[in-house]
Amino acid sequence: MTSLYSFKTIFIAASFTSVAFISHAQDDQNPESKSFPQCIERLQQLARNAGVSENTTVDILGQVKPLPKILGYDRNQPEFVQTFTGYFSKRVTNWRVNKGREKLAQHREFLSKLTQQYGVPAHYLIAFWGLETNFGGIKGKIPTIPALTTLACDQRRSAYFSGELIQALLLLEREKLDHKDMIGSWAGAMGHTQFMPTAYMKYAKDGDADGKVDLWNNELDALASAAHFLQNLGWKTGFKWGREVLLPQGFNYQLAGKSHPQTLSFWSQQNVTQVSGQTLGDSDIKAALLVPAGHTGSAFMVYPNFDVILRWNNSEYYGIAVGHLADRIKGQGTLSKPLLELPNYTLAEMQQFQDKLNLLGFDVGEADGILGPATRKGVRGFQVTVGLIADGYPSKETVEAVMNATLNTEQNRT
């Protein structure tokens, strides 16, 4: 389940504190495993400095027990690299489309007012809601204060989660919440729209004017908050997120990627068209081309509002899923091409592939197993040198070519 937790990088501090808490499941002789009480004292002082009441500081924060399983979730890595097909097919479903249309009809009048006030069309708000929590069906069951405290006492991202914990305590007092009712994801994201506490404090709105902002139980509050949040992230009124496009034979795939935006006029000159065959038009609007499943899959032209979606969740797959789900909820059809059966790589296999690319001189950065922009750029560079279609996708043919090239390089050195 994706969440606003991916957006939280907006608030991440540049450095982390040295206070650490390691799961009780680890060796009890590790001195860091005994530092949780000291961490609580530090957090209590931060809370007092931020204006949290003494009652909350002592009676709630002071009574928190660590949740060792949270660190397990934080450290957990997927066994396989996520493919576009695997991600998209699980998120843009007929159920979500139909449920989204029901919610759009149910709240149409209210959503119309939100669009007038914040400039974000209703079908996008519904799409975000659907992807975040299945329209409120999956909001998480982990107590927020203990989860954030556990993460704040872990050195890996202590500064960030310490800040979120303090905001959660301030939120508890501002909205007169019962801390036992504050539940959500393992990382502290809460409610219908999975807002982190900082986002809740800063952007949540009282949609039904009942004097309280409740993102757990009030759908109108959640929708109004999402609209306000997207407006502040820079949503451009009157513009789409993007669209699926058709590419001509012989297309230069080195032009693809978020880092290579061009005007629509430029793309029209490259004979890129809408799926209907209509031209993209003569415009100076900047757009980037994404080919998340390689040259045999669907291609997408993404506009500035796509960048806004990525500020909510910094994943191109997520951005495409939100945009297309919104289009489907509005009444548009499915993708023009079927989802491809793509090769499944384990995380270790992808890391090895990245290491080989770095060895061959195609810089993809750290070998982290993530098929991000840097890896795609390196793949495109390699594909050009061996005469493959430079779509930046690690097809089996491309992976085999990289392995063979590495083997030849190593043999030449011996």
Secondary structure as GFF3:
##gff-version 3
##sequence-region A 1 414
A	DSSP	three_ten_helix	4	11	.	.	.	ID=ss1
A	DSSP	three_ten_helix	31	34	.	.	.	ID=ss2
A	DSSP	alpha_helix	36	50	.	.	.	ID=ss3
A	DSSP	alpha_helix	54	55	.	.	.	ID=ss4
A	DSSP	pi_helix	56	60	.	.	.	ID=ss5
A	DSSP	three_ten_helix	61	63	.	.	.	ID=ss6
A	DSSP	alpha_helix	68	75	.	.	.	ID=ss7
A	DSSP	alpha_helix	84	91	.	.	.	ID=ss8
A	DSSP	alpha_helix	94	106	.	.	.	ID=ss9
A	DSSP	alpha_helix	108	118	.	.	.	ID=ss10
A	DSSP	alpha_helix	122	133	.	.	.	ID=ss11
A	DSSP	beta_strand	142	143	.	.	.	ID=ss12
A	DSSP	alpha_helix	144	152	.	.	.	ID=ss13
A	DSSP	three_ten_helix	155	157	.	.	.	ID=ss14
A	DSSP	alpha_helix	158	174	.	.	.	ID=ss15
A	DSSP	three_ten_helix	179	181	.	.	.	ID=ss16
A	DSSP	beta_strand	183	184	.	.	.	ID=ss17
A	DSSP	alpha_helix	197	203	.	.	.	ID=ss18
A	DSSP	alpha_helix	219	233	.	.	.	ID=ss19
A	DSSP	beta_strand	242	246	.	.	.	ID=ss20
A	DSSP	three_ten_helix	253	255	.	.	.	ID=ss21
A	DSSP	beta_strand	262	263	.	.	.	ID=ss22
A	DSSP	alpha_helix	264	269	.	.	.	ID=ss23
A	DSSP	beta_strand	273	274	.	.	.	ID=ss24
A	DSSP	beta_strand	286	290	.	.	.	ID=ss25
A	DSSP	beta_strand	299	302	.	.	.	ID=ss26
A	DSSP	alpha_helix	304	312	.	.	.	ID=ss27
A	DSSP	alpha_helix	316	330	.	.	.	ID=ss28
A	DSSP	alpha_helix	347	359	.	.	.	ID=ss29
A	DSSP	alpha_helix	373	386	.	.	.	ID=ss30
A	DSSP	alpha_helix	396	413	.	.	.	ID=ss31
###
